[in-house]
Amino acid sequence: MFDFLFKSSVNSVDVNELDELFGKIHLIDVREPFEYKSGHLPTAKNLPVNKIVSEAESLLDKSREYHIICQSGARSSRVCGILKEKGFNVVNVSGGTGHYRGTLKK
């Protein structure tokens, strides 16, 4: 009923809208390495939640936009909120790897 009160201030895009953007965006998969190795989106770079949150300033460039993905969209949404507070330009990939209809890389 009051969903509008909890609407994220982070932009988001559906995972199945990314196909045309591979290679043109900075896509970061925040899942653990074993999850990433089991299948990830093309061009996604693996930076697990703890690493990206604790080392954002040394790993990311505030002048770039980053698309953040996880398995379902929950972890990536939390990471996006944290990174946005730190001044980074981020887009949450909703649906996550679990809802991607394309072929995952291994």
PyMOL commands that set and color helices and strands:
alter all, ss='L'
color gray80, all
select helices_A, chain A and resi 3-6+15-17+19-21+33-37+49-59+74-85+97-99
alter helices_A, ss='H'
color red, helices_A
select strands_A, chain A and resi 11-14+26-29+45-46+65-69+89-94
alter strands_A, ss='S'
color yellow, strands_A
deselect
rebuild
show_as cartoon
